[in-house]
Amino acid sequence: LARAAPQLQALLLSGNRLRALPGGLLPPAGAPALPGGPFPLLSLLEAADNEVAELGADIAALPALKSLDVANNQLRELPAALADCPRLKEANFRGNQLKDKRLEKMVNGCQMKAILEYLRAGGRGKGKAESAREEARKKKREKQQKKDGEDGEQDELEEASKLLVKVLHVSENPAPLVVKASPGVKDIRPFIVCCVLKGVNLKPGNALKRFLSMQTKLHEDICEKRTAATIATHDLQLIKGPLMYDVQPPDELKIMPLGRKEIKAKDLLRQLQLEAEEQRKQKKRQNVSGLHKYLQLLDGKDNYPCLVDAEGVVISFPPITNSEKTKIRKDTRDLFLEVTSDTSLQICKDVMDTLILKIAELNRFTLENKEDSGSDNESDALCGPVNLNPSQNVQPMNFPLVVEQVRVVDTDGNLKVLYPSKTDLNTVSSLLTVIR
């Protein structure tokens, strides 16, 4: 594995019946050493819910290991060599019957730093030989830390400045939202990824304008002018689930587009085409703006994709528009996010990763820059006066947004995609700290 995947960064082995670890992870005795160890970049190792009875001392040969999960195994001891992992910051040892009862209490309640210090000191009942080995290890660590130098300090600064996002698993959610995908979308626009994002603050100042501007910019950049993917954002409180991702003929699909009256899709496209022609004449140029740019994306399609709520109302018509019914407003706190594509599922996930990151950045900006409520055109008369008590008006700076997992299933209930899964949000992990 080390030869086949030398750049491996995350290895997820949980929920199997593995009896030994690292086992084949690290090279057998006598094997040629690889530069920087067998996996110089491996930072995440998850092996919970197995039957591992021993964690080898050569775990310290993983120089980049930051997160280790070996919960619910059959470990009796933890090797002191864990303290030699230069970057190890979090580990889960719960659910193991450790011989050292003090250590067992520590893994259930103490911070990682305290556990490593305990292991570094050799635990209870260790003699002089262990102290000598510890002294050697200490010198090795100091040498490594000196070598890292400014890089290590930079890592800590970056870690501290990261934005927090907490993931709520479907099993922890009393009423998770589900999206059913009909067979008809397969030939029209087959890929969809959804999630719920809670804790957004759009009330102050120009926060809503920045949010809408960010979405437009993503459509131009990462979504490649909506040809690769299309984003839709909705007010969660205005959605009735479960949702159906479906297709409908142009003369049957009805939607109330943003800022317009209810209209059939066929008539909406004709209206937009007439507007585009008028726009070209007035400006005397070929390029058009707004929704008119995306009309050609539906050329030649007999059916159009749509997201329909439990009341039969179309809330999204990708890649053209959302519905006025679920429009984001200044008092919106909880969002339903949707990304669709006719290209690939991975593009949907990459766009969703970036969208969550951008919303988290905007949320932090809003908290750091205290603006008066209602200073833009979207002010809501129901907002009332600005609360002048900062303790009630501003969230803590590290208050995490909560991302709730949403399942997309077929009409028989079989899972098609779950977002965010354990492997999602990795593309933005340098800027986000994800609490799972």
Secondary structure in CASP SS format (residue, H / E / C, confidence):
PFRMAT SS
TARGET T0000
AUTHOR 0000-0000-0000
METHOD secondary structure of the structure
MODEL  1
L C 1.00
A C 1.00
R C 1.00
A C 1.00
A C 1.00
P C 1.00
Q C 1.00
L C 1.00
Q C 1.00
A E 1.00
L E 1.00
L E 1.00
L C 1.00
S C 1.00
G C 1.00
N C 1.00
R C 1.00
L C 1.00
R C 1.00
A C 1.00
L E 1.00
P C 1.00
G H 1.00
G H 1.00
L H 1.00
L C 1.00
P C 1.00
P C 1.00
A C 1.00
G C 1.00
A C 1.00
P C 1.00
A C 1.00
L C 1.00
P C 1.00
G C 1.00
G C 1.00
P C 1.00
F C 1.00
P C 1.00
L C 1.00
L C 1.00
S C 1.00
L E 1.00
L E 1.00
E E 1.00
A C 1.00
A C 1.00
D C 1.00
N C 1.00
E C 1.00
V C 1.00
A C 1.00
E C 1.00
L E 1.00
G C 1.00
A H 1.00
D H 1.00
I H 1.00
A H 1.00
A H 1.00
L C 1.00
P C 1.00
A C 1.00
L C 1.00
K C 1.00
S E 1.00
L E 1.00
D E 1.00
V C 1.00
A C 1.00
N C 1.00
N C 1.00
Q C 1.00
L C 1.00
R C 1.00
E C 1.00
L C 1.00
P C 1.00
A H 1.00
A H 1.00
L H 1.00
A H 1.00
D H 1.00
C C 1.00
P C 1.00
R C 1.00
L C 1.00
K C 1.00
E E 1.00
A E 1.00
N E 1.00
F C 1.00
R C 1.00
G C 1.00
N C 1.00
Q C 1.00
L C 1.00
K C 1.00
D C 1.00
K H 1.00
R H 1.00
L H 1.00
E H 1.00
K H 1.00
M H 1.00
V H 1.00
N H 1.00
G H 1.00
C C 1.00
Q C 1.00
M H 1.00
K H 1.00
A H 1.00
I H 1.00
L H 1.00
E H 1.00
Y H 1.00
L H 1.00
R H 1.00
A C 1.00
G C 1.00
G C 1.00
R C 1.00
G C 1.00
K C 1.00
G C 1.00
K H 1.00
A H 1.00
E H 1.00
S H 1.00
A H 1.00
R H 1.00
E H 1.00
E H 1.00
A H 1.00
R H 1.00
K H 1.00
K H 1.00
K H 1.00
R H 1.00
E H 1.00
K H 1.00
Q H 1.00
Q H 1.00
K H 1.00
K H 1.00
D H 1.00
G C 1.00
E H 1.00
D H 1.00
G H 1.00
E H 1.00
Q H 1.00
D H 1.00
E H 1.00
L H 1.00
E H 1.00
E H 1.00
A H 1.00
S H 1.00
K C 1.00
L E 1.00
L E 1.00
V E 1.00
K E 1.00
V E 1.00
L E 1.00
H C 1.00
V H 1.00
S H 1.00
E H 1.00
N C 1.00
P C 1.00
A C 1.00
P C 1.00
L C 1.00
V E 1.00
V E 1.00
K E 1.00
A E 1.00
S C 1.00
P H 1.00
G H 1.00
V H 1.00
K H 1.00
D H 1.00
I C 1.00
R C 1.00
P C 1.00
F E 1.00
I E 1.00
V E 1.00
C E 1.00
C E 1.00
V E 1.00
L E 1.00
K E 1.00
G C 1.00
V C 1.00
N C 1.00
L C 1.00
K C 1.00
P E 1.00
G C 1.00
N C 1.00
A H 1.00
L H 1.00
K H 1.00
R H 1.00
F H 1.00
L H 1.00
S H 1.00
M H 1.00
Q H 1.00
T H 1.00
K H 1.00
L H 1.00
H H 1.00
E H 1.00
D C 1.00
I C 1.00
C C 1.00
E C 1.00
K C 1.00
R C 1.00
T C 1.00
A C 1.00
A C 1.00
T E 1.00
I E 1.00
A E 1.00
T E 1.00
H E 1.00
D E 1.00
L H 1.00
Q H 1.00
L H 1.00
I C 1.00
K C 1.00
G C 1.00
P C 1.00
L E 1.00
M E 1.00
Y E 1.00
D E 1.00
V E 1.00
Q E 1.00
P C 1.00
P C 1.00
D C 1.00
E C 1.00
L C 1.00
K E 1.00
I E 1.00
M C 1.00
P E 1.00
L C 1.00
G C 1.00
R C 1.00
K C 1.00
E C 1.00
I E 1.00
K E 1.00
A H 1.00
K H 1.00
D H 1.00
L H 1.00
L H 1.00
R H 1.00
Q H 1.00
L H 1.00
Q H 1.00
L H 1.00
E H 1.00
A H 1.00
E H 1.00
E H 1.00
Q H 1.00
R H 1.00
K H 1.00
Q H 1.00
K H 1.00
K C 1.00
R C 1.00
Q C 1.00
N C 1.00
V C 1.00
S C 1.00
G H 1.00
L H 1.00
H H 1.00
K H 1.00
Y H 1.00
L H 1.00
Q H 1.00
L H 1.00
L H 1.00
D C 1.00
G C 1.00
K C 1.00
D C 1.00
N C 1.00
Y E 1.00
P E 1.00
C E 1.00
L E 1.00
V E 1.00
D C 1.00
A C 1.00
E C 1.00
G C 1.00
V C 1.00
V E 1.00
I E 1.00
S E 1.00
F E 1.00
P C 1.00
P C 1.00
I C 1.00
T E 1.00
N E 1.00
S E 1.00
E H 1.00
K H 1.00
T H 1.00
K C 1.00
I C 1.00
R C 1.00
K C 1.00
D C 1.00
T C 1.00
R C 1.00
D E 1.00
L E 1.00
F E 1.00
L E 1.00
E E 1.00
V E 1.00
T E 1.00
S E 1.00
D C 1.00
T C 1.00
S C 1.00
L H 1.00
Q H 1.00
I H 1.00
C H 1.00
K H 1.00
D H 1.00
V H 1.00
M H 1.00
D H 1.00
T H 1.00
L H 1.00
I H 1.00
L H 1.00
K H 1.00
I H 1.00
A H 1.00
E H 1.00
L H 1.00
N H 1.00
R H 1.00
F H 1.00
T H 1.00
L H 1.00
E H 1.00
N C 1.00
K C 1.00
E C 1.00
D C 1.00
S E 1.00
G C 1.00
S C 1.00
D C 1.00
N C 1.00
E C 1.00
S C 1.00
D C 1.00
A H 1.00
L H 1.00
C H 1.00
G C 1.00
P C 1.00
V C 1.00
N C 1.00
L C 1.00
N C 1.00
P H 1.00
S H 1.00
Q H 1.00
N H 1.00
V C 1.00
Q C 1.00
P C 1.00
M C 1.00
N C 1.00
F C 1.00
P C 1.00
L E 1.00
V E 1.00
V E 1.00
E E 1.00
Q E 1.00
V E 1.00
R E 1.00
V E 1.00
V E 1.00
D E 1.00
T C 1.00
D C 1.00
G C 1.00
N C 1.00
L E 1.00
K E 1.00
V E 1.00
L E 1.00
Y E 1.00
P C 1.00
S C 1.00
K C 1.00
T C 1.00
D C 1.00
L C 1.00
N C 1.00
T C 1.00
V C 1.00
S C 1.00
S C 1.00
L C 1.00
L E 1.00
T E 1.00
V E 1.00
I E 1.00
R C 1.00
END
